[in-house]
């Protein structure tokens, strides 16, 4: 075969391939019905694979001068030390409204992690007298003799319980520029932006309060044991991408059933004020966030307009943050209630089973 003939065959093949691709190429997301809405109920577990909060330095003394042995008062706690090294039940709901190019997605999940642990001596407190060793923690409210305090001391060897009520919410908008269909197989890619938020209220119970001790330099009042409460919140703006692989098969009520595989990844890298994350602080934060989710489910037609959805979701979240203060005087730092700079990192895995309807 001559070179011209080979070139002609190649060009003809490219034209045929392009024509076949163009025939399956359409704008927006592939949908079996017009602008469907879905609601699914989710049940499963959330596991804290890794978690640590570590105080790094005295916020107002970066040169470690002027504060005698301040490093002896630095604390670092892991989820294992606090007893949160188990899997915890989660219950939630997911809603999604689809249009040709835009999809709105909302997921809300509740979890109630709880633990029972024993306070242990910290290596960072090696210079602290033995009788003063244990866990020194900050809370929003610790009542003792009718007065509210912000700190609790759980002496070394003391049993305590912790209970956390948690609400996790993810809201995002997806934009799907096109989809590709080849027979009964349909692929829809998208980009998305939104917010992942969490709110938690917590309680720590170390038994009846036994008095007040002074700790740190300058000294702070810590309630010995007792019951303390607090709350925390975080809102993470996130952007990312993902897509859907849909395979139609069979025929039920004159419509095909579908196997659907979806994947999403979201990320954020931020340097600046923690207020962007919904955290009140005058410090500077260096924040990293990665959120990966995979959904697999079946859509089984119940009638001409309603599908039963049965499937599962797997999600992993990885995040770390460094909170640093600018150098300031001790008086200014005391006014701002920022004792130490911190480093924190967490790794979370979530698996749920999902049942719902699309109509």
PyMOL commands that set and color helices and strands:
alter all, ss='L'
color gray80, all
select helices_A, chain A and resi 3-23+70-73+123-125+130-132+274-277+330-336
alter helices_A, ss='H'
color red, helices_A
select strands_A, chain A and resi 25-27+37-58+76-78+87-98+102-111+114-118+134-144+147-155+159-175+178-182+185-205+212-215+220-224+227-252+255-273+284-301+307-324+340-358
alter strands_A, ss='S'
color yellow, strands_A
deselect
rebuild
show_as cartoon
